Amino acid sequence: MTDGLDALMTIFTEFYYWITVVLMFLIHVGFCMYEVGASRYKHHQHTLMKNTMLIPLVTVTWFFFGWWIYWAFPTGPGLAPSIMNESAALITDESLFSATWYVPTSNLMAVNLGDHISGVFWAAFLLFSWTAASIVSGAIIERITTFAFGILAIAIGSVFWTIDAAWGWHFDGWMLKLLGYHDAYASGVIHAIAGGFALGVLAVLGPRIGKFSSSGEPRNIGPRNPWFVAIGLFLIYTGFWGFYAACNIPIFDLGPEYGLGDGVTFYTATSIYVTPTTLSGITFNFLMSLSGGLLAGYWVSKGDPFWTYSGGLAGIITASAGNDLYHPLQAMMIAAFGTWCAYKLHYYVERKFKIDDAVGAVAVHGYAGVVGLVICGFVLWGYPSSGYSVGSMWVGTDYAPINPIGMIIGAIIMFGLLGFLPGWILAKILHGAGKLRIPREVELAGLDYNIIEQARKDERAVG
C-alpha cells in the first residue's frame, strides 16, 4: 500500500466483504429454521443435520477446487477470447483479479500481511455456494439419504454453480461477451441453477409418501411450525442485504474506465460487472421488490401465510438480475409478476408431472429466477452488460449489450444445462446405486427414529 488513501480503501474493502459474510450467514440460519418449520416432527433432526453438514462439505471442497473452477473456466471451452492480457492491471500479482492470488500456497497460511482481500472475497463466494446447496436441500426434505444429499450439495455448491459463475459473473466470462448476459444479484447465477438442479433431483427422487392420492390428486402437506417458517424467511430476507452487498465492488474509480478524461477521478460502488450502481439505489430496489413479492404472494395465494412469506423471497429473486439499474417501481412490478408466475408454475408442475417440491424451492428460486432473467433482457435492452467494455481501457473487447435473446439463452443455460441436467443425471446414478432414497419403512417411521435406532445399535455393539 503506497499511501494513506490506498491503505484506507484496502482496509475498507476488506471490512466491507467481511460484513457481507457475517450477514449472509443469517441466510443459512434462516434456511435451517425454514426447513424445520416446513418438515414434520419425525424428520426434524435429520433436516437440521443435513443443513449443518453441508457447511463443512461445501467449504472444504470449495477450498480445494471450487474457487479454482471459478478462475479457471470463464471463457468456457474456448468460446470467447480472454481479456486477462488486455491490461497489466489484470495480470500483476498485486491485482485483485490476478491469475495466481487465489491459489492456496504458503502465502495464504496463517497471517499474510500483504493480503487483505482474498480470504474475505473467497468467503463471500463460499456463502453463495452454501446458499445454492441450501436451496436444493429444502425441496427434497423427508425422503433423501444423508449420503446422497452430501454428494448433491458438493456438486451444486462447489462445481455447477461455480461453472455458471465463471461463465456469467466473472469479468472474463464468455456469456457476458457473446450473449450480453447481465445478472447483477444472481437471479440466474445462484437461484435459477439451484432451482433447476433441485427439479432434476425431484424428477428422479419422487414424491413423499402420501403426497398424492390414488387418483393422482396432490395433497397439501403444510408447514408444521408456521413460526419457524416466518422467522426463517425473515432471517433470509435479512441475510439478503449481505448477499446484495457482496455482489458489489464497494469502491471503484470509474474515471478512466468510462472515458471521463485523464486525471478525472470518479469513485462509486459498482456491480460485480463494474457497471455503476450505489448502495442507496439497491436499497430502494431491494425493499420495493420485497414488497412487490409479499403483496403478490398474499394476493395470488388468497392470504396463505406460507406463500406470502415465500412470495417476498420470490420477488427479490425475480428483480435481482437488474436491480442495479431498475427504477424502484420497476423493481416492485417485476417482483410481483415473478411471484405470480412462480406460484402458478409450482402448482401446474405439481399436478402435471407429480413433482413434490416440499418448500416450493424450485418455484421461488428456479422459476422466479428464470422469469427475472428474461424480464431483465427486455427492460434493460441495450444497456452495457459489463463495465469492462465501456471505456478506453477495454476498447476492443466487444462485449454484447444486454438483450432479450442473450438473456433467454442465459436462462436456459442456468436452469437447464447447468441446473436440471446435472441434477437429473446425478440423481439417476445415485438411484441406480440404491443410495438416493431412504427405505419406505424409514420414511414412515421418521428419519429421526432411524437416527436414534442406529445410535442405539452402535451403543450395543460397543458395549
C-alpha positions as CSV (number, residue, x, y, z in Angstrom):
1,M,0.0,0.0,0.0
2,T,1.7,3.2,-1.2
3,D,-0.1,5.8,0.8
4,G,-2.8,6.5,3.4
5,L,-5.6,6.7,0.9
6,D,-4.7,3.3,-0.7
7,A,-4.4,1.8,2.8
8,L,-7.8,3.2,3.8
9,M,-9.5,1.9,0.6
10,T,-7.9,-1.6,1.1
11,I,-9.0,-1.9,4.7
12,F,-12.4,-0.6,3.9
13,T,-12.9,-3.2,1.2
14,E,-11.6,-6.0,3.5
15,F,-14.1,-4.9,6.2
16,Y,-16.9,-4.5,3.7
17,Y,-16.7,-8.1,2.4
18,W,-16.2,-9.4,6.0
19,I,-19.5,-7.8,7.0
20,T,-21.3,-9.3,4.0
21,V,-20.1,-12.7,5.0
22,V,-21.5,-12.3,8.5
23,L,-24.8,-11.1,7.2
24,M,-25.0,-13.9,4.7
25,F,-24.5,-16.5,7.4
26,L,-28.0,-15.5,8.5
27,I,-29.3,-16.9,5.2
28,H,-28.2,-20.3,6.3
29,V,-29.7,-19.9,9.8
30,G,-32.9,-18.9,8.1
31,F,-32.9,-22.0,5.8
32,C,-32.4,-24.2,8.8
33,M,-35.4,-22.7,10.6
34,Y,-37.5,-22.6,7.4
35,E,-36.9,-26.2,6.5
36,V,-37.5,-27.4,10.1
37,G,-40.7,-25.4,10.2
38,A,-41.9,-27.0,6.9
39,S,-41.0,-30.6,7.8
40,R,-42.9,-33.0,10.0
41,Y,-41.7,-33.5,13.6
42,K,-40.4,-37.0,12.9
43,H,-37.8,-35.6,10.4
44,H,-36.6,-32.5,12.3
45,Q,-33.2,-33.8,13.5
46,H,-32.4,-35.2,10.0
47,T,-33.4,-31.9,8.4
48,L,-31.1,-29.9,10.7
49,M,-28.2,-32.3,10.3
50,K,-28.5,-32.2,6.6
51,N,-28.2,-28.4,6.6
52,T,-25.4,-28.4,9.1
53,M,-23.2,-30.9,7.3
54,L,-23.4,-29.1,4.0
55,I,-21.3,-26.4,5.7
56,P,-18.1,-28.5,6.0
57,L,-18.7,-30.5,2.9
58,V,-19.1,-27.4,0.7
59,T,-16.4,-25.4,2.5
60,V,-13.7,-28.0,2.2
61,T,-14.4,-28.8,-1.5
62,W,-14.8,-25.1,-2.3
63,F,-11.3,-24.6,-0.8
64,F,-9.7,-27.5,-2.8
65,F,-11.3,-27.0,-6.2
66,G,-14.5,-24.8,-6.3
67,W,-12.7,-21.5,-6.2
68,W,-10.2,-22.8,-8.8
69,I,-13.0,-23.6,-11.2
70,Y,-14.3,-20.0,-11.0
71,W,-11.0,-18.6,-12.1
72,A,-10.0,-21.4,-14.5
73,F,-13.0,-21.6,-16.8
74,P,-14.6,-18.1,-17.5
75,T,-14.2,-18.4,-21.3
76,G,-15.8,-21.8,-21.4
77,P,-14.5,-24.3,-24.0
78,G,-12.7,-21.5,-25.9
79,L,-15.9,-19.7,-26.8
80,A,-14.5,-16.2,-26.4
81,P,-11.0,-14.7,-26.2
82,S,-9.8,-13.8,-22.7
83,I,-9.1,-10.2,-21.7
84,M,-6.7,-11.4,-19.0
85,N,-3.8,-9.9,-21.0
86,E,-5.6,-6.8,-22.2
87,S,-4.4,-4.8,-19.2
88,A,-1.4,-5.1,-16.9
89,A,-3.9,-4.5,-14.1
90,L,-5.3,-7.9,-14.7
91,I,-2.1,-9.9,-14.6
92,T,0.0,-8.4,-11.9
93,D,0.5,-10.3,-8.7
94,E,-0.9,-7.4,-6.7
95,S,-4.2,-7.3,-8.6
96,L,-7.4,-8.4,-7.0
97,F,-8.1,-10.4,-10.2
98,S,-4.7,-11.9,-10.5
99,A,-4.5,-15.3,-12.0
100,T,-2.3,-16.5,-9.1
101,W,-3.5,-14.9,-5.9
102,Y,-6.4,-17.3,-5.3
103,V,-4.3,-20.5,-5.4
104,P,-3.7,-21.9,-1.8
105,T,0.0,-21.5,-1.2
106,S,2.2,-20.8,1.8
107,N,1.4,-17.1,1.3
108,L,-2.2,-17.8,2.4
109,M,-1.2,-19.8,5.5
110,A,-2.0,-18.1,8.8
111,V,-1.3,-14.3,8.6
112,N,-0.2,-12.8,5.4
113,L,0.1,-9.0,6.0
114,G,0.2,-8.4,2.2
115,D,-3.2,-9.9,1.7
116,H,-6.3,-8.0,2.8
117,I,-8.8,-9.2,0.2
118,S,-8.5,-12.8,-0.9
119,G,-9.9,-14.5,2.3
120,V,-13.0,-12.3,2.7
121,F,-13.7,-12.4,-1.1
122,W,-13.3,-16.2,-1.1
123,A,-15.6,-16.4,1.9
124,A,-18.3,-14.3,0.2
125,F,-18.3,-16.6,-2.7
126,L,-18.3,-19.6,-0.4
127,L,-21.5,-18.3,1.3
128,F,-23.1,-18.1,-2.2
129,S,-22.2,-21.8,-2.5
130,W,-23.9,-22.7,0.8
131,T,-27.0,-20.8,-0.5
132,A,-27.1,-22.9,-3.7
133,A,-26.9,-26.1,-1.7
134,S,-29.5,-25.0,0.8
135,I,-32.0,-24.2,-1.9
136,V,-31.7,-27.8,-3.1
137,S,-31.9,-29.1,0.5
138,G,-35.4,-27.6,1.1
139,A,-37.0,-29.1,-2.0
140,I,-36.0,-32.7,-1.1
141,I,-36.6,-33.0,2.6
142,E,-38.1,-36.0,4.3
143,R,-37.0,-38.7,1.8
144,I,-33.4,-38.4,0.7
145,T,-30.4,-40.2,2.3
146,T,-27.8,-38.2,4.0
147,F,-25.1,-39.7,1.7
148,A,-27.0,-38.7,-1.4
149,F,-27.5,-35.2,-0.2
150,G,-23.9,-34.8,0.6
151,I,-22.9,-35.7,-2.9
152,L,-25.5,-33.4,-4.4
153,A,-24.5,-30.5,-2.1
154,I,-20.9,-30.8,-3.2
155,A,-22.0,-31.0,-6.8
156,I,-24.2,-27.9,-6.8
157,G,-22.2,-25.9,-4.2
158,S,-18.6,-26.5,-5.5
159,V,-19.0,-27.5,-9.1
160,F,-22.0,-26.5,-11.2
161,W,-22.9,-23.1,-9.7
162,T,-19.2,-22.3,-9.8
163,I,-19.1,-23.0,-13.5
164,D,-22.1,-20.8,-14.1
165,A,-20.5,-18.0,-12.0
166,A,-17.3,-18.3,-14.1
167,W,-19.4,-18.0,-17.3
168,G,-21.9,-15.4,-16.3
169,W,-20.4,-13.4,-13.4
170,H,-16.6,-13.4,-14.0
171,F,-15.3,-10.2,-15.7
172,D,-13.8,-12.5,-18.4
173,G,-17.0,-14.7,-18.7
174,W,-18.0,-15.7,-22.3
175,M,-21.7,-15.2,-21.5
176,L,-21.1,-11.5,-20.9
177,K,-19.1,-11.1,-24.1
178,L,-21.2,-13.2,-26.5
179,L,-24.7,-13.1,-25.0
180,G,-24.8,-9.8,-23.2
181,Y,-25.7,-11.7,-20.0
182,H,-26.3,-9.4,-17.0
183,D,-27.3,-10.9,-13.6
184,A,-26.2,-8.4,-11.0
185,Y,-27.7,-10.0,-7.9
186,A,-27.9,-13.6,-9.1
187,S,-31.5,-14.3,-10.4
188,G,-29.8,-17.0,-12.5
189,V,-26.3,-17.5,-11.4
190,I,-27.4,-18.9,-8.0
191,H,-31.2,-19.1,-7.9
192,A,-32.2,-20.4,-11.4
193,I,-29.4,-23.0,-11.4
194,A,-30.2,-24.3,-7.9
195,G,-33.9,-24.4,-8.7
196,G,-33.2,-26.3,-11.9
197,F,-30.9,-28.7,-10.1
198,A,-33.5,-29.4,-7.4
199,L,-36.1,-30.1,-10.1
200,G,-33.8,-32.6,-11.8
201,V,-33.3,-34.4,-8.5
202,L,-37.0,-34.4,-7.7
203,A,-37.9,-35.9,-11.0
204,V,-35.9,-39.0,-10.0
205,L,-36.4,-38.9,-6.2
206,G,-40.2,-39.0,-6.4
207,P,-42.9,-37.6,-4.0
208,R,-43.2,-38.1,-0.3
209,I,-45.4,-41.0,0.8
210,G,-49.0,-39.7,0.9
211,K,-48.4,-36.6,-1.2
212,F,-50.6,-37.8,-4.0
213,S,-53.9,-39.7,-3.7
214,S,-54.6,-43.0,-5.6
215,S,-56.2,-40.9,-8.3
216,G,-53.1,-38.7,-8.6
217,E,-54.5,-35.6,-6.9
218,P,-52.0,-33.7,-4.7
219,R,-52.5,-33.4,-1.0
220,N,-51.3,-30.4,0.9
221,I,-48.6,-31.3,3.5
222,G,-48.4,-27.9,5.1
223,P,-45.7,-26.5,7.4
224,R,-45.8,-27.9,10.9
225,N,-44.4,-24.8,12.6
226,P,-45.5,-21.5,10.9
227,W,-43.4,-19.5,13.4
228,F,-40.2,-21.2,12.3
229,V,-41.2,-20.7,8.6
230,A,-41.9,-17.0,9.2
231,I,-38.8,-16.3,11.3
232,G,-36.6,-18.4,8.9
233,L,-37.7,-16.4,5.9
234,F,-37.3,-13.1,7.7
235,L,-33.7,-14.2,8.5
236,I,-33.2,-15.0,4.9
237,Y,-34.5,-11.5,3.9
238,T,-32.0,-10.0,6.4
239,G,-29.2,-12.1,5.0
240,F,-30.0,-11.0,1.6
241,W,-28.9,-7.5,2.5
242,G,-25.4,-9.0,2.8
243,F,-25.9,-11.1,-0.4
244,Y,-26.7,-7.9,-2.4
245,A,-23.7,-6.0,-0.9
246,A,-21.4,-9.0,-1.6
247,C,-22.4,-8.8,-5.3
248,N,-21.0,-5.3,-5.4
249,I,-17.5,-3.8,-5.6
250,P,-17.7,-1.3,-2.8
251,I,-15.5,1.5,-4.2
252,F,-14.1,1.8,-7.8
253,D,-12.7,4.6,-9.8
254,L,-14.8,4.8,-13.0
255,G,-13.0,7.9,-14.3
256,P,-10.5,6.2,-16.7
257,E,-12.7,3.2,-17.4
258,Y,-15.6,5.3,-18.6
259,G,-13.5,7.8,-20.6
260,L,-14.1,10.8,-18.3
261,G,-10.6,12.1,-19.2
262,D,-7.1,11.8,-17.9
263,G,-6.7,12.6,-14.2
264,V,-10.5,12.5,-13.6
265,T,-11.5,10.5,-10.6
266,F,-15.0,9.2,-10.0
267,Y,-15.4,6.8,-7.1
268,T,-18.6,4.8,-6.7
269,A,-19.9,1.4,-5.9
270,T,-20.4,-0.9,-8.9
271,S,-22.0,-4.3,-9.6
272,I,-19.8,-7.3,-10.0
273,Y,-19.7,-6.4,-13.7
274,V,-18.2,-2.9,-12.8
275,T,-21.4,-1.2,-14.0
276,P,-22.1,1.8,-11.8
277,T,-24.7,1.5,-9.0
278,T,-25.0,2.7,-5.4
279,L,-25.9,1.1,-2.1
280,S,-28.7,3.7,-1.9
281,G,-30.1,2.6,-5.3
282,I,-30.1,-1.1,-4.4
283,T,-31.7,-0.4,-1.0
284,F,-34.6,1.3,-2.8
285,N,-34.9,-1.7,-5.2
286,F,-34.4,-4.4,-2.6
287,L,-37.2,-3.1,-0.4
288,M,-39.6,-2.4,-3.3
289,S,-39.0,-5.9,-4.8
290,L,-39.5,-7.5,-1.4
291,S,-42.8,-5.5,-1.0
292,G,-44.0,-6.4,-4.5
293,G,-43.4,-10.1,-3.8
294,L,-45.1,-10.0,-0.5
295,L,-48.2,-8.2,-1.9
296,A,-48.4,-10.6,-4.9
297,G,-47.8,-13.7,-2.7
298,Y,-50.6,-12.6,-0.4
299,W,-53.0,-11.9,-3.3
300,V,-52.3,-14.9,-5.5
301,S,-52.4,-17.4,-2.6
302,K,-55.5,-15.7,-1.1
303,G,-53.7,-14.9,2.1
304,D,-51.8,-18.2,2.6
305,P,-49.0,-17.3,5.1
306,F,-46.5,-19.8,3.6
307,W,-46.8,-18.4,0.1
308,T,-47.0,-14.8,1.4
309,Y,-43.6,-15.2,3.1
310,S,-42.2,-17.1,0.2
311,G,-43.6,-14.5,-2.2
312,G,-41.3,-11.9,-0.6
313,L,-38.3,-14.0,-1.4
314,A,-39.5,-14.8,-4.9
315,G,-40.0,-11.1,-5.6
316,I,-36.4,-10.3,-4.5
317,I,-35.1,-13.1,-6.7
318,T,-37.1,-12.1,-9.8
319,A,-35.9,-8.5,-9.7
320,S,-32.3,-9.3,-8.7
321,A,-30.9,-9.7,-12.2
322,G,-31.4,-6.0,-13.0
323,N,-31.8,-4.4,-9.5
324,D,-28.5,-2.5,-10.1
325,L,-30.3,-0.4,-12.7
326,Y,-34.1,-0.7,-12.3
327,H,-36.3,2.2,-11.1
328,P,-37.8,1.2,-7.8
329,L,-41.3,1.0,-9.3
330,Q,-40.0,-1.3,-12.0
331,A,-38.4,-3.5,-9.3
332,M,-41.8,-3.7,-7.4
333,M,-43.8,-4.6,-10.6
334,I,-41.2,-7.1,-11.9
335,A,-41.1,-8.8,-8.4
336,A,-44.9,-9.0,-8.3
337,F,-45.1,-10.6,-11.7
338,G,-42.4,-13.1,-11.0
339,T,-44.1,-14.1,-7.8
340,W,-47.3,-14.7,-9.6
341,C,-45.5,-16.8,-12.2
342,A,-43.7,-18.9,-9.6
343,Y,-46.9,-19.7,-7.7
344,K,-48.8,-20.7,-10.8
345,L,-46.0,-22.8,-12.2
346,H,-45.5,-24.6,-8.9
347,Y,-49.0,-26.0,-8.9
348,Y,-49.1,-26.6,-12.6
349,V,-45.9,-28.7,-12.5
350,E,-47.0,-30.5,-9.3
351,R,-50.3,-31.6,-10.9
352,K,-49.0,-32.3,-14.4
353,F,-45.7,-34.0,-13.6
354,K,-46.3,-35.2,-10.0
355,I,-43.3,-33.3,-8.6
356,D,-43.3,-32.9,-4.8
357,D,-41.3,-29.8,-4.1
358,A,-41.7,-29.7,-0.3
359,V,-41.0,-26.0,0.3
360,G,-41.6,-24.5,-3.2
361,A,-37.9,-24.0,-3.7
362,V,-38.0,-24.8,-7.4
363,A,-40.7,-22.2,-7.8
364,V,-39.3,-19.5,-5.6
365,H,-35.7,-19.8,-6.8
366,G,-35.9,-21.5,-10.1
367,Y,-39.0,-20.3,-11.9
368,A,-38.7,-16.8,-10.4
369,G,-35.0,-16.6,-11.3
370,V,-35.7,-17.6,-14.9
371,V,-38.6,-15.0,-15.2
372,G,-36.2,-12.4,-13.7
373,L,-33.5,-13.1,-16.3
374,V,-36.0,-12.9,-19.2
375,I,-37.6,-9.6,-18.0
376,C,-34.1,-8.1,-17.4
377,G,-33.3,-8.7,-21.1
378,F,-36.3,-6.7,-22.2
379,V,-36.3,-3.9,-19.6
380,L,-32.5,-3.2,-19.8
381,W,-32.2,-3.9,-23.6
382,G,-29.2,-2.0,-24.9
383,Y,-27.5,-1.2,-21.6
384,P,-23.9,-2.4,-21.3
385,S,-23.7,-5.9,-19.9
386,S,-20.3,-5.1,-18.3
387,G,-18.3,-2.1,-17.5
388,Y,-15.2,-3.7,-19.0
389,S,-16.5,-2.9,-22.5
390,V,-17.3,0.7,-21.9
391,G,-14.2,2.9,-21.6
392,S,-10.8,3.4,-23.2
393,M,-9.1,0.7,-21.1
394,W,-11.3,-2.0,-22.6
395,V,-11.7,-0.9,-26.2
396,G,-11.7,-3.9,-28.5
397,T,-13.3,-6.4,-26.1
398,D,-16.7,-6.0,-27.8
399,Y,-19.0,-7.2,-25.0
400,A,-22.5,-7.7,-26.3
401,P,-25.1,-5.3,-24.7
402,I,-28.0,-6.6,-22.6
403,N,-30.6,-8.1,-24.9
404,P,-33.6,-10.4,-24.7
405,I,-32.2,-13.3,-26.8
406,G,-29.0,-13.4,-24.9
407,M,-30.8,-13.4,-21.6
408,I,-33.2,-16.1,-22.7
409,I,-30.3,-18.3,-23.8
410,G,-28.6,-17.5,-20.5
411,A,-31.7,-18.6,-18.6
412,I,-31.8,-21.9,-20.5
413,I,-28.1,-22.5,-19.7
414,M,-28.5,-21.6,-16.0
415,F,-31.8,-23.5,-15.3
416,G,-31.4,-26.3,-17.8
417,L,-27.9,-27.1,-18.9
418,L,-26.1,-26.4,-15.6
419,G,-29.1,-27.0,-13.3
420,F,-31.7,-29.5,-14.3
421,L,-29.5,-31.8,-16.4
422,P,-26.7,-32.4,-13.9
423,G,-29.2,-32.8,-11.0
424,W,-31.2,-35.4,-13.0
425,I,-28.0,-37.3,-14.1
426,L,-26.5,-37.4,-10.6
427,A,-29.9,-38.5,-9.1
428,K,-30.2,-41.3,-11.7
429,I,-26.7,-42.5,-10.8
430,L,-27.4,-42.4,-7.1
431,H,-30.8,-44.1,-7.6
432,G,-29.2,-46.8,-9.7
433,A,-26.7,-47.5,-6.9
434,G,-29.6,-47.7,-4.3
435,K,-28.2,-44.6,-2.5
436,L,-30.7,-41.9,-3.3
437,R,-33.9,-42.5,-1.3
438,I,-34.5,-43.8,2.2
439,P,-36.4,-47.1,2.6
440,R,-40.2,-46.8,2.8
441,E,-40.3,-48.1,6.4
442,V,-37.8,-45.5,7.5
443,E,-39.8,-42.7,5.8
444,L,-42.9,-43.8,7.6
445,A,-41.3,-44.2,11.0
446,G,-39.3,-40.9,10.5
447,L,-35.7,-40.2,9.7
448,D,-35.1,-39.1,13.3
449,Y,-36.3,-42.5,14.6
450,N,-33.8,-44.2,12.2
451,I,-31.0,-42.0,13.6
452,I,-31.9,-42.9,17.2
453,E,-32.2,-46.6,16.4
454,Q,-28.8,-46.6,14.7
455,A,-27.2,-44.8,17.7
456,R,-28.7,-47.5,20.0
457,K,-27.3,-50.3,17.8
458,D,-23.8,-48.6,17.9
459,E,-24.0,-48.4,21.7
460,R,-25.0,-52.1,22.0
461,A,-22.1,-53.0,19.6
462,V,-19.6,-51.1,21.7
463,G,-21.0,-52.4,24.9
